[in-house]
Amino acid sequence: DAVSTVAWNHDGSLLASGSYDLTMRLWTPDGHDRGTRRGHNDYVRRVAWSPDGEFVASASEDKTVKIWNGKTMDEESSLTEHSDAVSTVAWNHDGSLLASGSNDGTVKLWDPKTMKVMGTLEGHSGDVNCVAWSPDGEFFASASDDATIKIWNVKTMEEKGTLKGHSDSVLSVAFSPDCETLASASIDKTVKLWDLSGATPVEKVTLTRARQGKAWQGLDLEARELAAKVETRRSVVSSTSGQHIVTANHHMVYVHGTDPDGKKKKKQGEPLACFRSPARVSTVSCRGTLVFVGVDKTVKLWALSGGTPVEKGTLKGHSDTVGSVAWNHDGSLLASGSSDKTVRLWTPDGQEKG
């Protein structure tokens, strides 16, 4: 069945994938299957590695989060406190806490050592679609179908503030590397940037021409490489080094600067550049000046250098829609997951590996 999610471990030595066939698999960079585990009773929506690579968490439609040993693939525990599908799971910066968001409207914080719930955070009136930790681990944000984002203080387990401005479900949120800006992406076709530097979060700017999407998502702490992946029927937002956000809307891809009043002299929220894809875009990943666009059964490579996007090549091999892409820790390999039930590995110059 379709591959729904992929994620690399901290040093790029293993890739985890989750699928609609209820399994979680581990792969080596040369494409060898390290093993398959079928522990969930419904499809796997998200996989996430602990920062040290010792464990991988999987969130499922079956209302559970499972923790797997990253070496033996043994199931360490099953977290069963949610009352509805678990849509998202994320580790904090040092792996001491795990956050899960659910269609039951709650976010739960878990101690991975004791596997006990440290706190249940309530306040959303709709499904929780995404949780994201600040890089310093002091706060995390949750995005919901209730059209709001909530910022939570980790130490007090209390809500710091609710960000209201979107008019429809918020699909993704993520902090900038300096923790001072939050990006949010919504079904209302907008991406918003929020200023977190003051005592109260304030909306800074709305980026136009965006569509259902994903926001900043850290890939490695050193390079601050930022990217995002798509879920079914959703487009994407990605960024690199906090300088760009890339949004996709059907056949169009837009490149935004995180400082709309910067050197490009564009009006607030307007894209710096845009280009048309030959088919509907399903996912985007951005690294450096390169943008990889999932289009139908292929991944297309565009270069952003020089101010004008230029198509550099097409990665062919999948036989069905490419729905998820992720870089390894040093940018030497790109993984793509597809509805053709396969995961493929690519080098930055577009060569398939393994």
Solvent accessible surface area in square Angstrom, and as a share of the most:
residue,aa,sasa,rsa
1,D,75,0.39
2,A,27,0.21
3,V,16,0.09
4,S,24,0.15
5,T,1,0.01
6,V,1,0.00
7,A,16,0.13
8,W,23,0.08
9,N,10,0.05
10,H,93,0.42
11,D,61,0.32
12,G,5,0.05
13,S,50,0.32
14,L,15,0.08
15,L,0,0.00
16,A,0,0.00
17,S,5,0.03
18,G,0,0.00
19,S,9,0.06
20,Y,79,0.30
21,D,31,0.16
22,L,50,0.25
23,T,2,0.01
24,M,1,0.00
25,R,73,0.27
26,L,1,0.00
27,W,47,0.16
28,T,26,0.15
29,P,34,0.22
30,D,68,0.35
31,G,36,0.35
32,H,120,0.54
33,D,69,0.36
34,R,113,0.41
35,G,20,0.19
36,T,45,0.26
37,R,84,0.31
38,R,156,0.57
39,G,28,0.27
40,H,6,0.03
41,N,130,0.67
42,D,52,0.27
43,Y,48,0.18
44,V,0,0.00
45,R,36,0.13
46,R,18,0.07
47,V,3,0.02
48,A,17,0.13
49,W,22,0.08
50,S,5,0.03
51,P,48,0.30
52,D,81,0.42
53,G,11,0.10
54,E,67,0.30
55,F,66,0.27
56,V,0,0.00
57,A,0,0.00
58,S,0,0.00
59,A,0,0.00
60,S,0,0.00
61,E,52,0.23
62,D,27,0.14
63,K,95,0.40
64,T,21,0.12
65,V,0,0.00
66,K,17,0.07
67,I,1,0.01
68,W,4,0.02
69,N,33,0.17
70,G,1,0.01
71,K,137,0.58
72,T,74,0.43
73,M,6,0.03
74,D,76,0.39
75,E,78,0.35
76,E,80,0.36
77,S,20,0.13
78,S,42,0.27
79,L,6,0.03
80,T,86,0.50
81,E,100,0.45
82,H,9,0.04
83,S,81,0.52
84,D,57,0.29
85,A,3,0.02
86,V,0,0.00
87,S,2,0.01
88,T,1,0.01
89,V,5,0.03
90,A,20,0.15
91,W,24,0.08
92,N,8,0.04
93,H,78,0.35
94,D,88,0.45
95,G,17,0.16
96,S,56,0.36
97,L,27,0.13
98,L,1,0.00
99,A,0,0.00
100,S,0,0.00
101,G,0,0.00
102,S,0,0.00
103,N,37,0.19
104,D,44,0.23
105,G,7,0.07
106,T,18,0.10
107,V,0,0.00
108,K,19,0.08
109,L,0,0.00
110,W,3,0.01
111,D,30,0.16
112,P,17,0.11
113,K,186,0.79
114,T,76,0.44
115,M,53,0.24
116,K,135,0.57
117,V,52,0.30
118,M,100,0.45
119,G,15,0.15
120,T,56,0.32
121,L,10,0.05
122,E,124,0.55
123,G,48,0.47
124,H,18,0.08
125,S,105,0.67
126,G,18,0.17
127,D,44,0.23
128,V,0,0.00
129,N,9,0.05
130,C,11,0.07
131,V,7,0.04
132,A,13,0.10
133,W,28,0.10
134,S,2,0.01
135,P,33,0.21
136,D,66,0.34
137,G,10,0.10
138,E,89,0.40
139,F,47,0.20
140,F,0,0.00
141,A,0,0.00
142,S,0,0.00
143,A,0,0.00
144,S,0,0.00
145,D,58,0.30
146,D,37,0.19
147,A,19,0.15
148,T,18,0.11
149,I,0,0.00
150,K,17,0.07
151,I,4,0.02
152,W,7,0.02
153,N,42,0.21
154,V,17,0.10
155,K,182,0.77
156,T,74,0.43
157,M,55,0.25
158,E,111,0.50
159,E,74,0.33
160,K,80,0.34
161,G,17,0.16
162,T,42,0.24
163,L,6,0.03
164,K,151,0.64
165,G,40,0.38
166,H,14,0.06
167,S,97,0.63
168,D,61,0.31
169,S,11,0.07
170,V,0,0.00
171,L,1,0.00
172,S,6,0.04
173,V,2,0.01
174,A,6,0.04
175,F,15,0.06
176,S,8,0.05
177,P,37,0.23
178,D,92,0.48
179,C,33,0.20
180,E,88,0.40
181,T,17,0.10
182,L,0,0.00
183,A,0,0.00
184,S,0,0.00
185,A,0,0.00
186,S,0,0.00
187,I,55,0.28
188,D,29,0.15
189,K,107,0.45
190,T,32,0.18
191,V,0,0.00
192,K,17,0.07
193,L,1,0.00
194,W,7,0.02
195,D,48,0.25
196,L,21,0.11
197,S,74,0.47
198,G,41,0.40
199,A,98,0.76
200,T,95,0.55
201,P,17,0.11
202,V,92,0.53
203,E,68,0.30
204,K,91,0.39
205,V,10,0.06
206,T,39,0.23
207,L,1,0.01
208,T,61,0.35
209,R,146,0.53
210,A,2,0.01
211,R,53,0.19
212,Q,31,0.14
213,G,0,0.00
214,K,12,0.05
215,A,1,0.01
216,W,6,0.02
217,Q,75,0.33
218,G,60,0.58
219,L,54,0.27
220,D,25,0.13
221,L,116,0.58
222,E,168,0.76
223,A,49,0.38
224,R,81,0.29
225,E,6,0.03
226,L,5,0.03
227,A,3,0.03
228,A,4,0.03
229,K,20,0.08
230,V,8,0.04
231,E,34,0.15
232,T,81,0.47
233,R,200,0.73
234,R,52,0.19
235,S,4,0.02
236,V,0,0.00
237,V,1,0.00
238,S,0,0.00
239,S,0,0.00
240,T,8,0.05
241,S,58,0.37
242,G,17,0.16
243,Q,111,0.50
244,H,46,0.21
245,I,1,0.01
246,V,0,0.00
247,T,0,0.00
248,A,0,0.00
249,N,36,0.19
250,H,63,0.28
251,H,60,0.27
252,M,44,0.20
253,V,0,0.00
254,Y,16,0.06
255,V,6,0.03
256,H,1,0.00
257,G,9,0.09
258,T,31,0.18
259,D,91,0.47
260,P,18,0.11
261,D,91,0.47
262,G,22,0.21
263,K,197,0.84
264,K,112,0.48
265,K,169,0.72
266,K,77,0.33
267,K,150,0.63
268,Q,109,0.48
269,G,0,0.00
270,E,70,0.31
271,P,18,0.11
272,L,37,0.18
273,A,21,0.16
274,C,66,0.40
275,F,17,0.07
276,R,155,0.57
277,S,0,0.00
278,P,90,0.56
279,A,30,0.23
280,R,118,0.43
281,V,3,0.02
282,S,20,0.13
283,T,0,0.00
284,V,0,0.00
285,S,0,0.00
286,C,0,0.00
287,R,45,0.16
288,G,39,0.37
289,T,73,0.42
290,L,48,0.24
291,V,0,0.00
292,F,0,0.00
293,V,0,0.00
294,G,0,0.00
295,V,4,0.02
296,D,74,0.38
297,K,93,0.39
298,T,27,0.16
299,V,0,0.00
300,K,26,0.11
301,L,14,0.07
302,W,22,0.08
303,A,12,0.09
304,L,22,0.11
305,S,70,0.45
306,G,85,0.82
307,G,41,0.40
308,T,89,0.52
309,P,19,0.12
310,V,78,0.45
311,E,74,0.33
312,K,125,0.53
313,G,27,0.26
314,T,44,0.26
315,L,4,0.02
316,K,148,0.63
317,G,34,0.33
318,H,13,0.06
319,S,78,0.50
320,D,57,0.29
321,T,53,0.31
322,V,0,0.00
323,G,22,0.21
324,S,0,0.00
325,V,3,0.02
326,A,8,0.07
327,W,5,0.02
328,N,6,0.03
329,H,62,0.27
330,D,80,0.41
331,G,8,0.08
332,S,50,0.32
333,L,10,0.05
334,L,0,0.00
335,A,0,0.00
336,S,0,0.00
337,G,0,0.00
338,S,0,0.00
339,S,46,0.30
340,D,26,0.14
341,K,131,0.56
342,T,51,0.29
343,V,25,0.14
344,R,66,0.24
345,L,8,0.04
346,W,5,0.02
347,T,34,0.20
348,P,50,0.32
349,D,104,0.54
350,G,18,0.17
351,Q,114,0.50
352,E,75,0.34
353,K,83,0.35
354,G,86,0.82
